[in-house]
Amino acid sequence: MGSKMNRIERIKQMSARELALLGMQDLAYVKHVVVDGRSGYAIHAADGTEIALLPDREVAFATVRQHDLEPVSVH
């Protein structure tokens, strides 16, 4: 229990930059977007940088996994 509390405290004390870089090598965020009236799914790096815009969620998730990243849905 003690080590879990220590991790939680370390996360609470992270700077915004450190938090943005958390998972940078492991995660990609997938978010539903509407661009020029057309629906799609944007893929973003952990720091918020847009990587790609794809036509549907399944293709976005498959693309992320092809690059050995774990997709995380953002609402």
N, C-alpha and C positions, 0 to 999 in steps of 0.2 A: 504494500500500500504506500509506503514511504517514497519509493522510486517513482510511482505514478504521480504523486503529488509534486515531486521535484520537477518532472517533465511539464506538468500543467503550469507550474510557476514560471518555468523558463519560457514557455510559449506566451504567457501573459506579459512577459517583460521584453518580448521581441519588438524590434523597430518595425515600421511599416515596410521598409526595404527587405529586412530579413524574412518577414512574413510572406512577402511577394515571391521571394526566391525559394521558399519552402516547397519542395516537391518539383522544382523546376526540371529536374532530370527524369522525373517519373510520371508526371501528370500533364494532361491537356484538358482544358475546359471546353465544353460544347454548349452553345447557347442558341436558342431560337431567335432569329432576327428577321426583320422585313426591310428589304433594300429595294428602293424604286418600285414599291408596291408588290414585290415578289418575296415569298416566304423562303427561307433557307436556314442553314445552320452554320454558325461561325465557330471555328476552332481557335482557341486562344492558348498561348503558353501560360505557365503559372504566373508570370509577371504581367499578364494582361495583353501582351503583344498578339495581334491577330495574325494567325498563320494561314488560314484558308477559309473559304466560304463555299459550302457544298449544298446541293439541292435537298437532301433529306437526312434525317437523324441517323438512320442505319448506315448510310455511306460515310457520314462523319465519324461515327464510332469505329467502323471498320478501318478507316484511314488512320485514325489515331492508333489503333492496335497494330496496324502494319508497321508503324514506326516505333514499336516496343514501348509505347506509353499507355497509361491507364486513363481512359476517358471518364470525365466527371461532368455530369449534367448540371448546368447553371440555369436557374429560373429567374 
